[in-house]
Amino acid sequence: MHDARIFREQVELLRDGMRRRQKLDALAPVIDCGLALDLERRSIIQAVEERKAARNASSQEVARRKKAGEDADDLIASGRALGEQIQKLEEELAASEVELRDILLGLPNLTLPDVPEGGEEANRIVRTWGEPRPSDGVKPHWEIGEQLGILDLQRGAKISGSGFIVFRGLGARLTRALMNFFIDVHVREHGYEEVWVPVVVNRASMTGTSQLPKFEDDMYALKEEDLFLVPTAEVPVTNLYRDEIVDASTLPRGFVAYTPCFRREAGAAGKDTRGLLRVHEFDKVEMVRYCTPEQGDEEHERLTKHAESLLERLGLPYRRVLLAAGDTGFGAARCYDLEVWAPGVGKWLEVSSCSTFGDFQARRANIRYRPAQGEKPRFVHTLNGSGLAFPRVIAAILEHYQLEDGHVTVPEVLRPYMATEVL
């Protein structure tokens, strides 16, 4: 969320940010409304302060007259009238502030200057690793997975509907191996604190990480309790310190968590609906970092490299893509997508989005730190990234490591967890 002062101090920066995201036409009226509301709010505040000052002066004069034995009925009546005006103005102010906050909650973050303008076509590949395997003769993961008896899409659909998966035998073990491998690396080598968090969160948590109010229709909700199934562990983990002031000496700090993730919109575009590419429930290990504003760029690079290191250890060719402003998520100031090559479907598959948010989330969730004793608290900067999401990693493993005899070689780093070399 933006500071309300952006309307009166940096409104042209806000307009340019929305233009870079290709959203200015849609959001220009919203920005104009916010500008007018902020002006109205400040006008009301001034009117309240003037009337309070007048009421205080009147009260002092009433006290003086009474002490002198003089009549003060006119001033008492005037004071009551001022009180009624103040109450009415404060009600108007409260309504105006709610409306202004709603507007601020609906405006996306400003992207950083190094983020390209434009939409998906302006995304920029900034790094590649590994040699993509040719697609000739490689079966798609859903075929090889069903042949090996490790992927049961038919029964997943029977149990829950389209977009839900059943892993069986070595497929289930592979899923569990990925969770343990990812978390072990992040905790033992990258220095993250492991946390195990709820997968059901409240409205305040979803608002804090900017899923709400804009994306409520995409979420799985428990409407009677006003709770939500998490779309990612980013939500509960980022909100660990909501409405708290964290110790500055602990920054930067990182957390890592495994959760299942739930997303209603999966496959809504009508593409990539086969196999593991777009599903409603999937497993993921998520990295979340807090830092100071000065540490933001360095921490974004660190977070992204932590995710890349997993793909390199798995031996999966990948590329890092800097998303253009129009393709960057609502809350992010900069986002790198890590895309792994899947030769069976002949596509680059996103397996991680590593984003820095500046103070956008922390302002919504009220997560602050105090730079030094006696100084005013500041908002932390937050970052997160998948480290990694399981379904597409599994798809890439089944396709990249596929053998001519129909089996699949297990990546070497997973063998201690799998107790087998071949699926």
C-alpha positions in Angstrom: 0.0 0.0 0.0 1.2 3.5 -0.7 1.5 6.3 1.8 -1.5 8.7 1.4 1.0 11.5 0.9 1.8 10.2 -2.5 -1.4 12.0 -3.8 -0.2 15.4 -2.7 3.6 15.0 -3.0 4.2 12.5 -5.8 1.0 12.1 -7.8 2.8 12.4 -11.1 5.2 9.6 -10.1 2.1 7.5 -9.2 0.6 8.2 -12.7 3.8 7.3 -14.4 4.1 4.1 -12.4 0.6 3.1 -13.6 1.5 4.1 -17.1 4.6 1.8 -17.0 2.3 -1.0 -15.8 -0.1 -0.2 -18.7 -2.9 0.5 -16.3 -3.1 4.3 -16.4 -6.2 4.4 -18.5 -8.1 2.2 -16.0 -6.6 3.8 -12.9 -6.5 7.5 -13.8 -10.1 8.1 -12.4 -9.1 6.2 -9.2 -6.0 8.4 -8.8 -8.0 11.5 -9.4 -10.5 10.4 -6.8 -7.7 9.7 -4.3 -6.3 13.1 -5.0 -9.7 14.8 -4.3 -10.3 12.7 -1.2 -6.9 13.5 0.3 -7.6 17.2 -0.3 -11.0 16.8 1.3 -9.5 14.9 4.2 -6.9 17.6 4.9 -9.6 20.3 4.6 -11.7 18.5 7.2 -8.8 18.1 9.5 -8.1 21.8 9.3 -11.8 22.6 10.0 -11.8 20.2 13.0 -8.6 21.8 14.4 -10.0 25.3 14.0 -13.2 24.4 15.8 -11.4 22.7 18.6 -9.2 25.8 19.0 -12.3 28.0 19.1 -14.0 25.6 21.6 -10.9 25.7 23.9 -10.8 29.5 23.7 -14.5 29.6 24.5 -14.1 27.3 27.4 -11.4 29.4 28.9 -13.6 32.5 28.5 -16.5 30.7 30.1 -14.3 29.9 33.1 -13.1 33.5 33.3 -16.7 34.9 33.2 -17.9 32.5 35.8 -15.0 33.4 38.1 -15.9 37.1 37.6 -19.6 36.4 38.2 -20.5 37.3 34.6 -23.1 35.6 32.4 -21.6 33.0 30.0 -24.8 31.3 28.6 -24.1 32.5 25.1 -20.6 31.1 25.1 -21.8 27.8 26.6 -24.4 27.5 23.8 -21.7 28.4 21.2 -19.4 25.7 22.7 -22.2 23.1 22.4 -22.7 24.1 18.7 -19.0 23.8 18.1 -19.0 20.3 19.7 -21.8 19.2 17.4 -19.9 20.6 14.4 -16.7 18.8 15.5 -18.6 15.5 15.9 -20.1 15.8 12.4 -16.8 16.7 10.8 -15.0 13.8 12.6 -17.7 11.4 11.2 -17.1 12.8 7.7 -13.3 12.5 8.3 -13.6 8.8 9.3 -15.7 8.1 6.2 -13.3 9.9 4.0 -10.3 8.0 5.5 -12.0 4.7 4.9 -12.7 5.6 1.3 -9.1 6.8 0.8 -7.7 3.6 2.4 -9.9 1.5 0.0 -8.4 3.4 -2.9 -4.9 2.9 -1.6 -5.5 -0.8 -1.1 -6.5 -1.1 -4.8 -3.5 0.6 -6.4 -0.6 -1.6 -7.4 3.0 -1.0 -6.3 5.4 1.2 -8.3 8.0 -0.8 -10.1 11.7 0.0 -9.7 13.5 2.1 -12.4 15.4 -0.9 -13.8 12.1 -2.8 -14.6 11.3 -2.5 -18.3 8.2 -0.7 -19.4 5.5 -2.6 -21.2 3.8 -6.0 -21.0 4.9 -9.6 -21.3 6.6 -8.9 -24.7 9.0 -6.6 -22.9 10.2 -9.3 -20.4 14.0 -9.6 -20.5 16.1 -12.8 -20.1 19.0 -11.8 -17.9 20.6 -15.2 -17.2 20.6 -18.7 -18.5 22.1 -21.9 -17.0 22.5 -25.4 -18.4 21.9 -27.0 -21.8 18.2 -27.6 -22.7 17.5 -31.1 -23.8 16.1 -31.4 -27.3 12.4 -32.3 -27.4 12.7 -35.1 -30.0 11.3 -38.3 -28.6 10.7 -37.0 -25.1 7.3 -37.9 -23.7 5.3 -35.3 -21.8 5.4 -35.8 -18.0 1.8 -36.9 -17.8 2.4 -39.8 -20.1 5.6 -41.0 -18.5 4.2 -40.4 -15.0 1.1 -42.5 -15.7 3.2 -45.3 -17.3 5.4 -45.4 -14.2 2.4 -45.5 -11.9 3.6 -42.4 -10.0 1.0 -39.9 -11.3 -2.7 -40.6 -11.1 -4.5 -37.6 -12.6 -7.7 -39.6 -13.3 -8.3 -40.4 -9.7 -7.3 -36.9 -8.6 -10.1 -35.6 -10.8 -12.5 -38.2 -9.4 -11.8 -37.3 -5.8 -11.7 -33.5 -6.1 -12.2 -32.4 -9.7 -10.0 -31.1 -12.5 -6.8 -29.5 -11.4 -6.1 -31.8 -8.4 -3.3 -34.4 -8.3 -2.6 -37.8 -6.8 1.0 -38.9 -6.6 1.6 -42.6 -5.9 4.5 -44.7 -4.8 7.7 -43.2 -5.9 5.8 -40.1 -7.0 4.7 -39.4 -3.5 8.2 -40.1 -2.3 9.6 -37.7 -4.9 7.3 -35.0 -3.6 8.4 -35.6 0.0 12.1 -35.7 -1.1 11.8 -32.3 -2.8 10.3 -30.7 0.4 13.1 -32.1 2.6 15.9 -31.2 0.1 14.7 -27.7 -0.5 14.2 -26.9 3.2 17.5 -28.6 4.2 19.4 -26.4 1.8 17.7 -23.2 2.8 18.1 -23.8 6.5 21.6 -25.4 6.6 23.3 -23.4 3.9 21.3 -20.3 3.3 20.6 -19.4 6.9 16.7 -19.3 6.9 14.7 -20.0 10.0 12.3 -22.9 9.3 8.7 -22.3 10.3 5.6 -24.5 10.1 2.6 -22.3 9.6 -1.2 -22.6 9.3 -2.7 -23.0 5.8 -5.9 -21.2 6.9 -5.5 -17.4 7.4 -7.7 -14.5 8.3 -8.7 -11.4 6.2 -6.1 -9.2 7.9 -3.3 -11.5 6.8 -4.5 -11.7 3.2 -4.8 -8.0 3.1 -1.3 -7.5 4.5 0.3 -9.4 1.6 -2.1 -7.7 -0.9 -4.1 -10.7 -2.0 -7.1 -8.8 -0.7 -9.2 -7.0 -1.5 -8.3 -7.1 -5.3 -8.0 -10.9 -5.7 -10.6 -12.2 -3.4 -12.5 -14.0 -6.1 -9.4 -16.1 -6.9 -9.0 -17.4 -3.4 -10.6 -20.5 -1.8 -12.6 -19.1 1.1 -14.3 -20.5 4.2 -17.0 -17.8 4.0 -18.8 -18.6 7.3 -15.6 -18.0 9.3 -14.2 -15.3 6.9 -11.0 -17.3 6.5 -9.0 -18.3 3.4 -6.9 -21.2 2.3 -3.4 -19.9 1.6 -2.4 -19.3 -2.1 1.2 -19.4 -0.9 3.1 -19.6 2.3 4.1 -16.0 1.7 0.8 -15.0 3.4 1.2 -16.6 6.9 5.0 -16.2 6.9 5.1 -12.5 6.0 2.4 -11.9 8.6 4.4 -13.4 11.4 5.3 -10.0 12.6 2.2 -8.0 11.6 1.6 -5.0 13.9 4.9 -5.5 15.5 8.3 -3.7 15.6 11.1 -6.2 14.9 14.6 -5.9 16.3 16.8 -4.0 13.8 19.8 -6.1 14.8 18.1 -9.2 13.3 17.8 -7.6 9.8 18.2 -8.9 7.3 16.5 -12.2 8.2 14.9 -15.0 6.3 12.1 -17.6 6.9 11.3 -20.7 5.0 8.2 -22.8 5.1 6.5 -25.6 3.2 2.7 -25.5 2.6 0.2 -26.8 0.2 -1.1 -23.9 -1.9 -4.7 -23.3 -3.2 -5.7 -21.2 -6.2 -9.1 -21.1 -7.9 -7.9 -19.4 -11.0 -5.6 -22.2 -12.2 -6.3 -23.0 -15.8 -8.8 -20.2 -16.1 -7.1 -19.0 -19.3 -7.9 -22.4 -21.0 -4.2 -23.3 -21.6 -1.7 -25.6 -20.1 -4.4 -27.6 -18.4 -2.9 -31.0 -18.9 -0.7 -32.7 -16.4 1.0 -30.6 -13.7 1.2 -27.3 -15.4 -1.9 -25.6 -14.0 -3.5 -27.0 -10.9 -5.7 -25.8 -8.1 -3.7 -27.4 -5.2 0.1 -27.8 -5.3 3.0 -28.0 -2.9 5.7 -25.3 -2.5 8.6 -24.3 -0.3 8.5 -20.5 0.1 11.3 -18.1 1.2 10.4 -14.8 2.9 12.9 -12.1 3.9 12.7 -8.9 5.9 15.4 -6.2 5.5 16.0 -2.5 5.7 15.4 -0.2 2.7 19.1 0.0 2.1 19.5 -3.8 1.9 16.6 -4.3 -0.6 18.5 -4.7 -3.9 21.2 -6.9 -2.4 18.6 -9.1 -0.6 16.6 -9.5 -3.9 19.7 -10.8 -5.6 20.5 -13.1 -2.7 17.0 -14.6 -2.6 17.0 -15.2 -6.3 20.3 -17.0 -6.2 19.0 -19.2 -3.4 16.3 -20.4 -5.6 18.6 -20.8 -8.6 21.0 -22.9 -6.6 18.3 -25.5 -6.2 17.7 -25.8 -9.9 21.5 -26.1 -10.5 21.8 -28.9 -8.0 18.9 -30.7 -9.6 20.7 -30.3 -12.9 17.7 -28.6 -14.6 18.4 -26.0 -17.3 16.7 -22.7 -16.5 16.6 -19.0 -17.3 16.1 -15.9 -15.2 13.6 -13.5 -16.6 13.2 -9.9 -15.4 9.5 -9.2 -15.8 8.3 -6.0 -17.4 6.2 -3.5 -15.4 3.0 -4.7 -17.1 3.7 -8.3 -16.3 4.9 -7.7 -12.7 2.5 -8.8 -9.9 0.3 -6.3 -8.2 2.4 -5.9 -5.0 5.9 -6.4 -6.4 8.4 -3.6 -7.2 10.6 -6.0 -9.2 10.2 -9.7 -10.0 12.5 -12.3 -11.5 10.8 -15.4 -12.8 12.9 -18.6 -12.9 11.8 -20.8 -15.8 12.9 -24.4 -16.2 13.1 -26.2 -19.5 10.7 -29.1 -20.0 11.5 -30.9 -23.2 8.5 -33.2 -23.2 6.1 -30.2 -23.6 8.7 -28.1 -25.3 8.2 -25.1 -22.9 9.9 -23.0 -20.3 7.9 -23.5 -17.1 7.9 -20.9 -14.3 9.0 -22.6 -11.1 9.7 -19.6 -9.0 8.9 -15.9 -8.8 11.4 -13.9 -6.7 10.0 -10.5 -5.8 10.9 -7.5 -3.8 8.0 -5.3 -2.5 9.8 -2.4 -0.9 7.5 -1.3 2.0 4.3 -2.0 0.1 3.4 -5.1 2.1 4.9 -3.9 5.4 2.8 -0.7 5.3 -0.4 -2.8 4.8 0.7 -5.2 7.6 2.3 -2.6 9.8 5.6 -4.4 10.1 8.3 -2.0 11.3 11.8 -1.8 12.8 13.5 1.0 14.8 16.8 2.0 13.2 18.3 3.0 16.5 17.3 3.6 20.1 15.0 6.7 20.3 14.5 6.9 16.5 11.1 6.8 14.8 10.2 3.3 13.6 10.4 2.6 9.8 8.6 0.0 7.7 10.7 -3.0 6.8 11.1 -4.1 3.2 9.8 -7.5 2.4 10.8 -10.1 -0.2 9.7 -13.5 -1.2 10.3 -16.3 -3.7 9.4 -19.9 -4.4 12.2 -22.1 -3.3 10.7 -24.0 -5.2 7.2 -25.0 -6.4 6.9 -28.7 -6.8 4.6 -29.6 -9.8 6.5 -28.0 -12.6 9.9 -29.1 -11.1 8.5 -32.7 -11.1 7.3 -32.2 -14.7 10.8 -31.0 -15.7 12.5 -33.9 -13.9 10.3 -36.5 -15.5 11.0 -35.0 -18.9 14.7 -33.9 -18.6 15.9 -37.2 -17.0 13.7 -39.5 -19.1 15.4 -42.7 -20.4 14.8 -44.5 -23.6 13.4 -47.5 -21.8 10.7 -45.4 -20.2 12.3 -45.0 -16.8 13.5 -41.7 -15.3 16.9 -41.1 -13.6 16.6 -39.5 -10.1 18.7 -36.4 -9.8 21.8 -37.2 -7.7 21.0 -34.8 -4.9 17.6 -36.5 -4.3 18.9 -40.0 -4.1 19.7 -39.9 -0.4 16.0 -38.9 0.2 14.6 -41.3 -2.4 16.7 -44.4 -1.7 16.6 -45.2 -5.4 18.5 -44.0 -8.5 15.7 -44.6 -11.0 11.9 -44.1 -11.1 
